Amino acid sequence: MTDNSIKENCNINDDFKYILYAIVFSLVFILGLIFNMVTLYIFSFTLKQRNETTIYMLNLAVSDTLFVLSLPFRIFYFINKHWPFADMLCKISVALFYTNMYSSILFLTCICADRFLAIVYPFASRSLRTKRKAIIASCVIWLFVLSGSFSIGFQLDTSGNNNNTTTPNNTSVKCFEKYSSDQWKSKLSKVVVFMEVVGFVIPVMINLFCSIRIVRILRNPSTAKHEGQLNKTKVLRMIVVHLLVFCLCFIPYNVNLVFYALVRSKTIKNCGVETVVKIFYPIAFCIAVTNCCFDPIIYYFTSETFQNTIKRKSYAAQSSIKHGDGTETESVSKSIRQKLFNESSL
């Protein structure tokens, strides 16, 4: 949701957002589609054994793919500054963004919490860390996120006078922007506050708590001796990658969204604050969208099963190219299968 309005006392020009959105969304569409289609293929057809973590990752990849497939509509709009499609499609496109962002946050939180239970309470958590309960948790997340996101998307009035710009030769229909202050005061600000608290603030606290506890456990000399330095390094690397992606993609947008809602609902009337918030909004939005490309990085560093699948496919492809008779390919495949048998997945 962007705003391009010119006010009497606060003249804000954020037209740079159109070219910025078009470029960033195009890159995210290409990279995100490739990465997530590969991810879905691996999770759906290659992995023979699934655990709780891979269930959360599969749902995360589905969410990313759905949003990526909606990006061409946004790209078309921000290039042409006109929405020729159905009003319903505009609402769905808005809803898919929030569905993707908050489902990503919650599924990443589930991955972090699952890792926390596995490391800090390895025996006591066995009854909690089951595939059945992971599926139930995923269904609850989808229900919550879809209800909240579509409440935001479908409460937006994209067909009112504020959203149509008429010129002598053309009528430009708007989408994703120019929502009235009345909408923010009556509906949107309340939904945003609820989604921010439940879908962002609480998950951030859970991620930080779990990560800090894991680091403390791993710093314990007896734990390090038992687990081994190599495994300790892997877990710490997972935590760093997870927190970097989480903080980079979601914190700037969600913090700015709170101020954006306050500005749009006229709770904050300071022109300086309004200018900073509205100018930064497109930048934060683009950063948030890139999570579709970064999530596969988390899959790679979080799941050894995912890593081994990528390595196996890569080795097999390289060997097939170098040795047409297939003898070396078979040898490499047997070696990797033996390695997979000996390694354990987190």
MORA-V95938 format. One record per run of one state. SS is the DSSP state (H for helix, E for strand, C for the rest). FROM is the first residue (numbers start at 1). LEN is the number of residues. If there is no record, write none. Layout:
SS FROM LEN
SS FROM LEN
This chain:
C 1 1
E 2 1
C 3 13
H 16 31
C 47 5
H 52 29
C 81 6
H 87 34
C 121 10
H 131 25
C 156 5
H 161 3
E 164 4
C 168 2
E 170 4
C 174 3
E 177 1
C 178 3
H 181 39
C 220 1
H 221 7
C 228 1
H 229 36
C 265 6
H 271 19
C 290 1
H 291 12
C 303 1
H 304 19
C 323 4
H 327 16
C 343 4
